[in-house]
Amino acid sequence: MSTPDQPAATLPYSLLSTEQIRDLEAFALSQGLARGELMARAGEALYVAARRLRPDSSGPWWIICGSGNNGGDGYVLARLARAAGVTVRLFACAPPRQGSDAEQACQRWLQSGGDVELEWPAADHAPDLVVDALLGIGQCSAPRPAVAAWIDAINQLAAPVLAVDIPSGLLADSGAAPGAVVRASATLSLLALTPGLFTGRGPDVCGAVWHHPLASLPVSPDVLLAQRLDYAAICNLLPRRPRTAHKGTCGRVLIIGGAPGMSGAVRLAGEGALRAGAGLVRVLTHPQHASLLNIGCPELMVSSSDQAPTAPDWPSIRVLGPGLGQTSWSESLWQMQLTVPGVLLLDADALSWLARQPQHRDNWVLTPHPGEAARLLGCSVAEVEADRLASVRALQRRYGGVVVLKGAGSLICDGQQLWLCTEGNPGMASGGMGDLLSGIIAALYAQGLPLATACCVGVCIHGEAADLAACAGERGLLASDLLPLIRRLVNPQDTMNHVSIPD
């Protein structure tokens, strides 16, 4: 048996829809793979995964089966575990579908001396491991009440839970959980990965994500639903600088915003751009604090918004929005910047102005969080989060350019491709993180990366820096904690072997 035990960095980068996985399964059968062979291999892979969670356990293992192929995988696992000396109790919320591979797997389990229990047991003997084989990737709505009751019962157990393919109740294509959902300790994804494992509710309920391909099957990059991103995938896009580089060749970034009381936002965006390698960074901000903003960071150039504006051809890219506010001063800057040619990144309050005055452009970047995305789409945050992939596509269609939908499993869409970043952690839920990301993306574009590539690389560096900083704890993580780590991560030749938190 091959092992499903992989660090996240070695997981496949291809993310497929449930329909594409069915097509892949059909292709495997058309190439001569015996009917039921994939299920047999799935059961073997699940046994290895179960042993990873409970290396020395002799049971009892509770395996909870549904009526579909996920249940069939559970029957195979039960038979293998019992043959290896593990005490197994198998529960079925419904019988397997007649004539299916799952029905054959059930018959083999019964013929081996196994039993199928149809009711949830009294909590007199706690299990050592629970295997969730209730619902598979084909689930597209909230679980029925009877199945939801089984899910709720699983979640009340203290034992670790191994989910087959995806936690029951989680939608594979979107990461939404419209009803009850299993909270797994680990999830073994079989055949191919789906986006729902990594965005929406997925990161909350999947636990550790492992993968087993079951068979060597071709996956064309032309048919992917999305491409998974992490730091290992993008670091080769940041080559060493030529020895002849100077500040004029490394890009110029203009950050616009910082209403009274919100100067920290443009300061963080500016410092993020500097640490990500921009040659020159200028901040255009409110006169009230323009003379004070670069105290402690003399590398930032600062101009007051009532001075002569920067020449429109000076910046490689403009970032509009950090701390911009919603005042008449804010609106005047918003209106002025819309008339200036060149590439523009909109964040924070600039996105609120865009929601009021919608327009479509090809040469800009929008970086909304779910609340801002809801305003831009004229819907609720719940609707955005119910299908984040559909939401980012809708934003790109409506407004153009490249859209970065932030959140758990940040998404990047340029209208042609969709990327999903698996870096980051809940410690990033603090003020200033988005401002920092805007500065990073702008700096990478200013240094010559294409717009969509700069977004992908920037989101990964931002998330990886946060993951490294969170080694000291997620709660209390500050945006400024990421600054020294950003510098290390944009120099991958020096950090590939070892990245540590600075003293």
C-alpha positions as CSV (number, residue, x, y, z in Angstrom):
1,M,0.0,0.0,0.0
2,S,1.2,3.5,-0.7
3,T,0.9,6.1,2.1
4,P,-1.5,9.1,2.2
5,D,0.8,10.8,4.6
6,Q,2.0,14.0,2.9
7,P,2.9,17.4,4.1
8,A,0.7,20.1,2.6
9,A,3.6,21.2,0.3
10,T,3.5,17.9,-1.5
11,L,-0.3,17.8,-2.1
12,P,-1.3,18.0,-5.8
13,Y,-1.8,21.5,-7.1
14,S,-4.8,20.5,-9.4
15,L,-8.2,21.2,-8.0
16,L,-11.1,19.4,-9.8
17,S,-14.9,19.7,-9.6
18,T,-17.0,16.7,-8.6
19,E,-18.1,16.4,-12.3
20,Q,-14.5,16.3,-13.4
21,I,-13.6,13.6,-10.8
22,R,-16.5,11.5,-12.1
23,D,-15.1,11.9,-15.6
24,L,-11.7,10.9,-14.3
25,E,-13.2,7.8,-12.7
26,A,-15.0,6.9,-15.9
27,F,-11.7,7.3,-17.8
28,A,-10.0,4.9,-15.4
29,L,-12.6,2.3,-16.0
30,S,-12.4,2.8,-19.8
31,Q,-8.6,2.1,-19.6
32,G,-9.3,-1.4,-18.2
33,L,-9.3,-0.9,-14.5
34,A,-11.5,-3.6,-13.0
35,R,-14.9,-2.5,-11.6
36,G,-14.5,-2.2,-7.9
37,E,-10.8,-1.9,-8.0
38,L,-10.8,1.8,-7.2
39,M,-12.9,1.1,-4.1
40,A,-10.6,-1.7,-3.1
41,R,-7.6,0.7,-3.4
42,A,-9.5,3.4,-1.5
43,G,-10.1,1.0,1.4
44,E,-6.4,0.2,1.6
45,A,-5.5,3.8,1.5
46,L,-8.0,4.5,4.3
47,Y,-6.5,1.8,6.4
48,V,-3.1,3.4,6.2
49,A,-4.6,6.8,7.0
50,A,-6.4,5.3,10.0
51,R,-3.2,3.8,11.2
52,R,-1.6,7.2,11.0
53,L,-4.2,8.6,13.3
54,R,-4.2,5.6,15.6
55,P,-0.9,3.7,15.1
56,D,-1.2,1.2,17.9
57,S,-4.9,1.0,18.2
58,S,-6.7,-2.4,18.4
59,G,-10.1,-0.6,18.4
60,P,-12.9,-0.2,18.7
61,W,-13.1,1.6,15.4
62,W,-16.5,2.9,14.5
63,I,-17.1,3.1,10.8
64,I,-20.2,5.1,9.8
65,C,-21.4,4.3,6.2
66,G,-23.8,5.9,3.9
67,S,-25.5,4.4,0.8
68,G,-23.0,5.6,-1.8
69,N,-19.4,4.9,-2.8
70,N,-18.1,6.6,0.4
71,G,-20.0,3.9,2.3
72,G,-18.5,1.3,0.0
73,D,-15.0,2.5,0.9
74,G,-16.0,2.2,4.6
75,Y,-17.0,-1.4,4.1
76,V,-13.7,-2.3,2.5
77,L,-11.8,-0.5,5.3
78,A,-13.9,-2.4,7.9
79,R,-13.0,-5.7,6.4
80,L,-9.3,-4.9,6.2
81,A,-9.1,-3.6,9.7
82,R,-11.0,-6.6,11.1
83,A,-8.5,-8.9,9.3
84,A,-5.7,-7.0,10.9
85,G,-7.1,-7.7,14.4
86,V,-8.9,-4.4,15.0
87,T,-12.2,-4.5,16.7
88,V,-14.7,-2.8,14.3
89,R,-18.3,-1.7,14.7
90,L,-19.9,-0.7,11.4
91,F,-23.0,1.5,11.3
92,A,-25.1,2.2,8.3
93,C,-27.6,5.1,8.1
94,A,-29.0,3.5,4.9
95,P,-28.3,0.3,2.9
96,P,-26.0,0.5,-0.1
97,R,-27.5,1.2,-3.4
98,Q,-28.7,-2.0,-5.2
99,G,-26.3,-3.3,-7.8
100,S,-23.5,-0.9,-6.8
101,D,-19.9,-1.5,-6.0
102,A,-20.8,-0.5,-2.4
103,E,-23.4,-3.3,-2.2
104,Q,-20.7,-5.8,-3.3
105,A,-18.3,-4.4,-0.7
106,C,-21.0,-4.7,2.0
107,Q,-21.6,-8.3,1.0
108,R,-17.9,-9.1,1.3
109,W,-17.9,-7.5,4.8
110,L,-20.8,-9.6,5.9
111,Q,-19.3,-12.8,4.4
112,S,-16.1,-12.1,6.4
113,G,-18.1,-12.3,9.6
114,G,-18.9,-8.6,10.0
115,D,-22.1,-7.1,11.1
116,V,-24.0,-3.9,10.1
117,E,-25.8,-1.9,12.8
118,L,-28.6,0.4,11.8
119,E,-29.0,2.5,14.9
120,W,-26.7,4.8,16.7
121,P,-25.3,3.0,19.8
122,A,-25.7,3.9,23.4
123,A,-22.6,5.7,24.6
124,D,-21.4,2.9,26.8
125,H,-18.2,2.1,24.9
126,A,-16.4,5.0,23.4
127,P,-14.6,4.4,20.1
128,D,-10.9,4.8,19.6
129,L,-11.4,6.1,16.1
130,V,-14.4,7.2,14.0
131,V,-14.5,7.0,10.2
132,D,-16.9,9.3,8.5
133,A,-18.0,7.4,5.3
134,L,-21.5,8.9,5.2
135,L,-21.6,11.4,2.3
136,G,-19.2,11.9,-0.5
137,I,-18.2,14.6,-2.9
138,G,-21.5,14.3,-4.7
139,Q,-23.5,16.0,-1.9
140,C,-24.8,19.4,-3.2
141,S,-27.2,20.5,-0.5
142,A,-27.7,20.3,3.3
143,P,-27.9,16.7,4.6
144,R,-31.4,15.3,5.2
145,P,-32.5,15.4,8.8
146,A,-31.9,11.7,9.4
147,V,-28.3,12.0,8.1
148,A,-27.8,15.3,10.0
149,A,-28.6,13.4,13.2
150,W,-25.8,11.0,12.5
151,I,-23.4,13.9,11.8
152,D,-24.4,15.6,15.1
153,A,-23.8,12.3,17.0
154,I,-20.3,11.9,15.4
155,N,-19.4,15.5,16.5
156,Q,-20.3,14.7,20.1
157,L,-17.7,11.9,20.3
158,A,-14.3,12.5,21.8
159,A,-12.4,10.2,19.4
160,P,-10.5,11.5,16.4
161,V,-12.5,11.4,13.1
162,L,-11.1,10.4,9.7
163,A,-13.3,11.7,6.9
164,V,-13.5,9.8,3.6
165,D,-12.9,12.2,0.6
166,I,-14.5,15.1,2.4
167,P,-16.3,15.7,5.8
168,S,-20.0,14.8,5.4
169,G,-22.0,18.0,5.0
170,L,-19.2,20.0,3.3
171,L,-19.8,20.8,-0.3
172,A,-16.8,19.7,-2.4
173,D,-17.0,22.4,-5.2
174,S,-17.6,25.4,-2.9
175,G,-16.5,24.7,0.7
176,A,-20.0,25.7,1.9
177,A,-21.7,23.8,4.7
178,P,-25.4,24.6,4.4
179,G,-26.4,22.3,7.3
180,A,-24.8,19.9,9.7
181,V,-21.1,19.1,8.9
182,V,-18.7,16.6,10.4
183,R,-15.7,18.1,12.2
184,A,-12.9,15.8,11.1
185,S,-9.4,15.4,12.6
186,A,-8.1,14.4,9.2
187,T,-9.5,14.0,5.7
188,L,-8.2,11.6,3.1
189,S,-9.0,12.9,-0.4
190,L,-9.2,10.1,-2.9
191,L,-8.4,10.4,-6.6
192,A,-8.3,14.2,-6.8
193,L,-8.5,17.2,-4.6
194,T,-11.5,19.5,-4.6
195,P,-11.6,23.3,-3.8
196,G,-14.0,22.8,-0.9
197,L,-11.2,21.2,1.2
198,F,-9.4,24.5,1.3
199,T,-11.8,27.4,1.2
200,G,-15.1,28.4,2.9
201,R,-15.7,26.1,5.8
202,G,-13.2,23.5,4.6
203,P,-10.2,24.7,6.6
204,D,-12.4,24.7,9.8
205,V,-13.7,21.1,9.4
206,C,-11.3,19.1,7.3
207,G,-8.4,18.8,9.8
208,A,-5.2,17.6,8.2
209,V,-5.8,17.0,4.5
210,W,-4.1,14.0,3.0
211,H,-4.4,12.7,-0.6
212,H,-4.2,9.3,-2.4
213,P,-4.5,9.3,-6.2
214,L,-5.6,5.6,-6.3
215,A,-4.4,5.3,-9.9
216,S,-2.1,7.1,-12.3
217,L,-4.5,9.2,-14.3
218,P,-3.8,12.2,-16.5
219,V,-5.2,15.5,-15.4
220,S,-5.0,18.2,-18.1
221,P,-4.3,21.7,-16.9
222,D,-6.9,22.9,-19.4
223,V,-9.8,21.4,-17.5
224,L,-9.0,22.3,-13.9
225,L,-11.6,24.0,-11.8
226,A,-8.8,25.9,-10.0
227,Q,-5.1,25.7,-9.3
228,R,-3.9,25.4,-5.7
229,L,-1.1,27.8,-4.6
230,D,1.4,27.8,-1.8
231,Y,4.8,29.3,-1.2
232,A,6.7,26.3,-2.7
233,A,4.7,26.7,-5.9
234,I,5.5,30.4,-6.5
235,C,9.0,30.9,-5.1
236,N,10.7,30.1,-8.4
237,L,9.0,33.2,-9.9
238,L,11.3,35.4,-7.8
239,P,14.8,35.2,-9.3
240,R,17.8,36.9,-7.9
241,R,18.2,40.5,-9.0
242,P,20.8,41.4,-11.6
243,R,23.9,42.9,-10.0
244,T,23.2,46.1,-12.0
245,A,19.8,46.7,-10.4
246,H,19.1,50.1,-8.9
247,K,16.1,51.8,-7.3
248,G,14.9,53.1,-10.7
249,T,14.7,49.6,-12.1
250,C,12.9,48.0,-9.2
251,G,9.6,49.9,-9.5
252,R,7.8,52.8,-8.0
253,V,4.7,52.4,-5.9
254,L,2.3,55.2,-4.9
255,I,0.0,54.6,-1.9
256,I,-3.0,56.9,-1.6
257,G,-5.2,57.1,1.5
258,G,-4.8,57.7,5.2
259,A,-7.7,59.9,6.4
260,P,-7.4,61.4,9.9
261,G,-7.1,58.7,12.4
262,M,-6.2,56.1,9.8
263,S,-2.6,56.9,8.9
264,G,-1.5,53.4,10.0
265,A,-3.1,51.8,7.0
266,V,-1.1,53.7,4.4
267,R,2.0,53.3,6.5
268,L,1.6,49.5,6.6
269,A,0.9,49.3,2.8
270,G,4.0,51.4,2.2
271,E,6.2,49.3,4.4
272,G,4.8,46.2,2.9
273,A,5.8,47.5,-0.6
274,L,9.3,48.3,0.7
275,R,9.9,45.0,2.3
276,A,8.6,43.2,-0.9
277,G,11.3,45.0,-2.9
278,A,9.9,48.1,-4.5
279,G,12.6,50.5,-5.4
280,L,10.7,53.7,-4.3
281,V,7.5,54.1,-2.3
282,R,5.6,57.3,-2.0
283,V,2.6,57.9,0.2
284,L,0.0,60.5,-0.7
285,T,-2.0,61.3,2.4
286,H,-4.0,63.8,4.5
287,P,-2.2,67.0,5.4
288,Q,-3.0,66.4,9.1
289,H,-0.4,63.8,9.5
290,A,1.7,63.9,6.3
291,S,4.8,65.4,8.1
292,L,4.7,62.6,10.8
293,L,3.9,59.5,8.8
294,N,7.4,58.4,8.0
295,I,8.8,58.8,11.5
296,G,10.3,55.4,12.2
297,C,10.4,54.5,8.5
298,P,12.5,57.2,6.7
299,E,12.6,55.2,3.5
300,L,8.9,56.1,2.8
301,M,8.5,59.3,0.8
302,V,5.4,61.2,2.0
303,S,3.4,63.9,0.3
304,S,0.4,65.8,1.5
305,S,-2.7,65.6,-0.7
306,D,-2.9,69.4,-0.8
307,Q,0.5,69.6,-2.5
308,A,1.1,69.3,-6.2
309,P,0.1,65.7,-7.1
310,T,2.7,63.3,-8.2
311,A,3.3,63.2,-11.9
312,P,0.9,60.6,-13.3
313,D,3.7,58.7,-15.1
314,W,5.8,58.5,-11.9
315,P,4.4,55.3,-10.3
316,S,4.5,51.8,-11.8
317,I,1.3,51.2,-9.9
318,R,-1.0,53.1,-7.6
319,V,-2.7,51.6,-4.5
320,L,-5.9,53.5,-3.6
321,G,-7.9,52.8,-0.5
322,P,-6.0,52.0,2.7
323,G,-7.5,54.3,5.4
324,L,-9.1,56.4,2.6
325,G,-12.3,56.9,4.5
326,Q,-15.7,58.0,3.3
327,T,-15.5,61.8,3.6
328,S,-15.5,64.5,0.9
329,W,-11.7,64.5,1.1
330,S,-11.8,60.8,0.4
331,E,-14.2,61.2,-2.5
332,S,-12.0,63.9,-4.1
333,L,-9.0,61.6,-4.1
334,W,-11.2,58.7,-5.5
335,Q,-12.5,60.9,-8.3
336,M,-9.1,62.3,-9.1
337,Q,-7.4,58.9,-9.3
338,L,-10.0,57.5,-11.6
339,T,-8.9,60.1,-14.2
340,V,-5.2,59.2,-14.0
341,P,-3.9,56.6,-16.5
342,G,-2.0,53.5,-15.4
343,V,-2.5,50.4,-13.3
344,L,-4.5,50.8,-10.1
345,L,-5.0,48.5,-7.1
346,L,-8.2,49.2,-5.1
347,D,-8.5,48.1,-1.5
348,A,-10.5,48.9,1.6
349,D,-12.5,52.2,1.4
350,A,-11.8,52.5,-2.4
351,L,-13.9,49.4,-2.8
352,S,-16.8,51.0,-1.0
353,W,-16.6,53.9,-3.4
354,L,-16.5,51.5,-6.3
355,A,-19.6,49.8,-5.0
356,R,-21.4,53.2,-5.2
357,Q,-20.0,54.0,-8.6
358,P,-19.4,50.7,-10.4
359,Q,-17.2,50.5,-13.5
360,H,-15.3,47.9,-15.4
361,R,-11.5,48.1,-16.2
362,D,-9.0,45.6,-17.4
363,N,-5.9,47.1,-15.8
364,W,-6.7,47.1,-12.1
365,V,-6.7,44.8,-9.1
366,L,-9.5,44.5,-6.6
367,T,-8.8,43.0,-3.2
368,P,-12.1,42.6,-1.3
369,H,-12.7,40.7,1.9
370,P,-16.2,39.0,2.0
371,G,-17.9,42.1,3.4
372,E,-16.6,44.3,0.7
373,A,-17.3,41.6,-1.9
374,A,-21.0,41.6,-0.7
375,R,-21.2,45.3,-1.2
376,L,-19.7,45.1,-4.7
377,L,-22.1,42.3,-5.7
378,G,-25.2,43.8,-4.0
379,C,-25.7,40.6,-1.9
380,S,-25.1,39.4,1.7
381,V,-21.9,38.1,3.1
382,A,-23.6,34.7,3.6
383,E,-24.3,34.6,-0.1
384,V,-20.6,35.4,-0.9
385,E,-19.4,32.7,1.5
386,A,-21.9,30.1,0.2
387,D,-19.9,29.8,-3.0
388,R,-16.7,31.8,-2.9
389,L,-15.5,30.5,-6.3
390,A,-18.7,31.7,-8.0
391,S,-18.4,35.0,-6.1
392,V,-14.9,35.8,-7.3
393,R,-15.9,35.0,-10.8
394,A,-18.9,37.2,-10.6
395,L,-16.7,40.1,-9.2
396,Q,-14.3,39.7,-12.1
397,R,-17.0,39.7,-14.7
398,R,-18.7,42.8,-13.3
399,Y,-15.6,44.9,-12.6
400,G,-12.8,43.4,-14.7
401,G,-9.1,43.1,-14.0
402,V,-7.8,40.7,-11.4
403,V,-9.8,40.0,-8.3
404,V,-8.4,38.7,-5.0
405,L,-11.2,37.5,-2.7
406,K,-9.6,37.3,0.7
407,G,-10.5,34.9,3.5
408,A,-9.9,31.3,4.4
409,G,-8.6,29.9,1.1
410,S,-8.0,33.3,-0.7
411,L,-9.0,33.2,-4.4
412,I,-7.5,35.0,-7.3
413,C,-9.4,35.3,-10.7
414,D,-8.3,37.0,-13.9
415,G,-11.3,36.0,-16.0
416,Q,-9.4,33.1,-17.5
417,Q,-8.0,31.2,-14.6
418,L,-8.7,30.7,-10.9
419,W,-6.2,30.1,-8.2
420,L,-6.7,29.1,-4.5
421,C,-4.0,29.9,-1.9
422,T,-3.7,27.4,1.0
423,E,-1.3,29.6,3.0
424,G,-2.5,31.7,6.0
425,N,-4.2,31.2,9.4
426,P,-6.9,32.8,11.6
427,G,-4.3,35.1,13.3
428,M,-4.6,37.2,10.2
429,A,-8.0,38.4,11.4
430,S,-6.6,41.7,12.6
431,G,-6.4,45.2,11.4
432,G,-3.8,46.1,8.8
433,M,-3.3,42.7,7.2
434,G,-5.1,43.7,4.0
435,D,-3.2,47.0,3.8
436,L,0.0,45.0,3.9
437,L,-1.1,42.6,1.2
438,S,-1.9,45.6,-1.1
439,G,1.6,46.9,-0.7
440,I,3.2,43.5,-1.4
441,I,1.2,42.9,-4.6
442,A,2.0,46.4,-5.8
443,A,5.7,46.0,-5.2
444,L,5.8,42.7,-7.1
445,Y,4.0,44.2,-10.1
446,A,6.3,47.2,-10.0
447,Q,9.3,44.8,-10.2
448,G,8.0,43.3,-13.4
449,L,5.7,40.4,-12.6
450,P,2.4,40.3,-14.7
451,L,-0.6,41.6,-12.8
452,A,-2.2,38.2,-12.1
453,T,1.1,36.6,-11.2
454,A,1.9,39.5,-8.8
455,C,-1.4,38.8,-7.1
456,C,-0.8,35.0,-6.8
457,V,2.8,35.5,-5.5
458,G,1.7,38.3,-3.2
459,V,-1.1,36.3,-1.6
460,C,1.2,33.3,-1.0
461,I,4.0,35.4,0.5
462,H,1.5,37.2,2.7
463,G,0.0,34.0,4.0
464,E,3.3,32.2,4.4
465,A,4.7,35.1,6.4
466,A,1.7,35.0,8.7
467,D,2.1,31.2,9.1
468,L,5.7,31.7,10.2
469,A,4.9,34.5,12.5
470,A,2.0,32.5,14.0
471,C,4.6,30.0,15.4
472,A,4.6,32.3,18.4
473,G,0.8,32.1,18.5
474,E,-2.1,33.1,16.2
475,R,-4.0,35.2,18.7
476,G,-2.4,38.6,19.0
477,L,-0.6,38.4,15.6
478,L,-0.1,41.9,14.2
479,A,0.4,42.9,10.5
480,S,3.7,44.5,11.4
481,D,5.0,41.1,12.7
482,L,5.1,40.0,9.1
483,L,7.4,42.7,7.8
484,P,10.8,41.1,8.4
485,L,9.5,37.7,7.2
486,I,8.2,39.2,3.9
487,R,11.8,40.3,3.2
488,R,13.1,36.8,3.7
489,L,10.3,35.2,1.6
490,V,10.9,37.5,-1.4
491,N,14.4,36.2,-1.5
492,P,13.7,32.5,-1.9
493,Q,17.3,31.6,-2.8
494,D,18.2,32.5,0.7
495,T,15.2,31.0,2.5
496,M,14.3,27.7,0.7
497,N,16.3,25.6,3.1
498,H,15.4,27.4,6.3
499,V,13.1,30.2,7.3
500,S,12.9,31.2,11.0
501,I,11.3,33.9,13.0
502,P,13.8,36.7,13.6
503,D,14.9,37.5,17.1
